[in-house]
């Protein structure tokens, strides 16, 4: 049953609809708890992203997800699920976390309601004391402490579609205010434990990029290779210097990107400085340059795909610039068609899990993350552009809703427009 704790503004009556929804939630969220005793070591803070109590409860029930405590805008704390039972609310922490959500929007907007903050702080303080949970957000990787859902998403994945970075709930300013209110310690993102180390889906790029390896191949470092297969070209000044990561045992697919630069030279400079790079760059004039010694050389361009996919960068600031350049687009489609023929690659974007096909970097990010750019409605090079290229190569473009396994929890960015 729901238990209701009055907030500073006084108690509120529970209506029958909310009670019924919460009872459904109780069953759905706890339908398959993991084996063993649930022993909380963390608290995860959420907000309802603008939904009121009843709508939030309904969305949780519909998705089979939930939180243990929901703090309403009037300061009432609704105990939805016993804290000795796990719920689905934050990937990577559900088996050790108590989830507390507040009804409202995000960040500073939540702080405009002092009653809400006061009740949430009392709930979290009591739970932290009961289970000896550290009152700090320093180390989400240890899974011990009090964390925002945003921080959990950065570390363990589970973002929602089109989630803007500056609106990820409940907002770090809210977490800071709550931790300070209960005598805890708030740590800024740059000081989170191991924030720049491997293991985060939303990366914090280090300044010591040399850790990615030394530039030992390419322009001026290795002999110029034989001429590539048409329509690709090669020239010494167009070869990039790159880290030797070995050779693909099998080429299975292709990944397309845009450079986010206006010129090829600026792109090459950026790739070399960041120890990253593609296999091919298609310039604004439509010339397609093989920039590595062999197409089978592994490069670092799109996490999850680098071991088996040829990476193609297309010079342009954004998707709009690419769509406006017909000469360049035709050449990209020509290159894709030739590579698909040479390596027996399916000319569609259906199944990125298999790595067999032609995919956008955006699709790879949604599946594997490992990027500092995981927000927005359209990742590079843009799905409208992907459709144009695949159809230009006489292939088939598959919409996101029909991508293989798109609704599974394997994806870093879930196919959901709302998450508790």
Number of C-alpha atoms within 10 A of each C-alpha: 13 18 15 18 17 17 21 14 13 11 14 15 8 12 9 9 11 17 18 15 19 24 16 17 26 25 15 19 23 18 13 11 15 13 7 7 11 17 15 25 20 29 28 28 30 29 27 25 20 15 15 15 19 17 14 24 27 19 20 25 20 14 16 19 21 32 31 23 25 28 28 23 21 19 26 25 27 24 19 22 26 17 18 12 21 28 31 26 25 29 17 18 26 22 23 19 31 31 30 27 26 30 24 24 21 23 21 14 13 21 18 10 14 14 20 24 22 17 25 25 19 16 17 24 19 13 17 21 11 10 13 14 20 17 23 21 27 22 18 25 19 10 20 22 23 30 26 25 31 23 25 23 22 23 21 21 27 27 31 19 19 17 17 13 13 11 14 23 28 28 24 24 17 21 26 19 17 25 22 15 15 16 11 18 17 22 17 12 13 10 12 16 15 15 22 16 11 11 14 21 24 25 19 18 13 12 9 8 13 12 9 12 12 13 17 14 18 23 20 13 12 11 11 15 13 9 12 14 13 11 15 19 16 21 13 13 11 18 22 27 26 28 21 15 15 11 15 17 11 11 24 21 29 27 28 30 26 24 26 18 16 15 15 19 14 13 22 22 13 15 19 15 15 18 21 19 28 29 26 24 30 25 21 20 13 18 17 24 21 25 27 26 23 14 20 18 22 27 27 21 23 26 16 18 26 22 23 22 30 26 28 28 27 31 26 25 15 19 21 13 15 20 18 10 14 14 13 22 23 16 22 27 20 21 22 27 21 18 21 23 12 11 12 14 21 20 24 23 28 23 18 23 18 12 24 22 22 31 28 25 27 24 25 24 26 26 23 21 28 24 18 14 14 25 22 11 12 15 22 22 28 22 22 14 18 26 18 18 26 23 15 18 21 15 21 19 20 17 12 14 10 12 15 15 15 20 15 11 14 15 21 25 26 21 19 13 10 17 24 24
